[in-house]
Amino acid sequence: VIPLPKEMKINGEIKVPAGQVGVIVPKGESPALITALSTLKSFSLASGKKVDFAIYLALTNKSEGRIPSDIQRRLGALPYKDQAYAIFPIEGTIGNGLLLAANTDLGLLYATRTLQQLIDPPDHVPPEAILTIPRVRILDWPDMEERGQWGGNAEGDIKWTSALKLNMVESGIMLSFDDKGAPQVKVKESREALYQGVKVVLFIPHIGGLGYIPGFLKKHPQTAGVPDPSKPLLTDYVPPICFSKPESVQLLGEIMEGVASIPTTTDLNVWLSEEGPFCFCDKCQGKEENIYVTETRAIISGFRQAQKLNPNLNLRILLSQGSYKVNHLVLKEIPPDVKCTYYHGGLTYDSSHRPMI
């Protein structure tokens, strides 16, 4: 089973035809519960009310006494309890029934995925197929609240990575501008994530480099930073966005408003700049303590602007190798209701034994 449950004990097994395995679920039509039922229905094929082996799904707040008090108490006290679950034989019918219990529909989905891995049914199960079902007791919860990936095929991988209880992807926004220069924000479809219990965190990439997005500087030339006066310009030079300018702060706020106005948006990550080029205006002067503190303040300002459209919007800010020397100053600017993601382009992508942080 991947990931391995925190507590698991198997005491024998029972063999039963798939056509005699039935499922009893709580009322509800949440996407997670629909997927949980679909997961079990792939191998529980009983068509009538009478079954030889019953798989019950129960929520702690709707169990009507079916969940033993000690298990219910432990489920309520575990870390990240919305993802915790238990699997155990049904008292009095041990050997021909299992109860899957959780605090939320997401927890029930995780329980069904674990059970599916334990039973390991073939892709196409006929009713007469004999399933080997373990007499198992499990109590499980995650070490980390979020587990996932960004970039590459992250969105396309959701169906199989979520089966391993990876529960988050970071997905970049698609930014363009209309004829008047107003930002237009689009995101990738997240229906698969919704049904697989996966949180989609949208991100705006390294904000100092937003000038590389087609149309950004053409529509908003006033946001461009000042190049280093001591060095010649490279032939492919693209000026950084200077967030010491009110116009840049306002535009970032409008972009964040565009993200906030998308109905499915819950979380947004905005990335600080990496390594330059930096702005050398009088306020920035190419200094990390000026540039990264100014960017952080601009992000917070944009977030407050976007919150007016979507009060439930959550923000996180991504650090970078560029901000590394002044991360302590950046963190001082971040209020308690904003999360922070540690990242360093030279250390994070590393399989050596060097510390990443």
Secondary structure as UniProt FT lines:
FT   STRAND          7..17
FT   HELIX           18..20
FT   STRAND          21..24
FT   HELIX           31..41
FT   TURN            42..43
FT   STRAND          53..59
FT   TURN            60..61
FT   TURN            64..65
FT   HELIX           69..77
FT   TURN            79..80
FT   HELIX           81..83
FT   STRAND          85..89
FT   TURN            91..92
FT   TURN            94..95
FT   STRAND          97..102
FT   HELIX           105..119
FT   TURN            127..128
FT   STRAND          130..140
FT   STRAND          148..150
FT   TURN            152..157
FT   HELIX           158..162
FT   TURN            163..165
FT   STRAND          168..172
FT   STRAND          174..177
FT   TURN            179..180
FT   STRAND          183..186
FT   HELIX           191..195
FT   TURN            196..197
FT   STRAND          199..204
FT   HELIX           207..212
FT   TURN            214..215
FT   HELIX           216..219
FT   HELIX           221..223
FT   TURN            229..230
FT   TURN            235..236
FT   TURN            243..244
FT   HELIX           246..260
FT   TURN            263..264
FT   STRAND          267..271
FT   TURN            282..286
FT   HELIX           288..307
FT   TURN            308..309
FT   TURN            311..312
FT   STRAND          314..318
FT   TURN            321..323
FT   HELIX           324..326
FT   HELIX           327..333
FT   TURN            336..337
FT   STRAND          338..341
FT   TURN            345..347
//
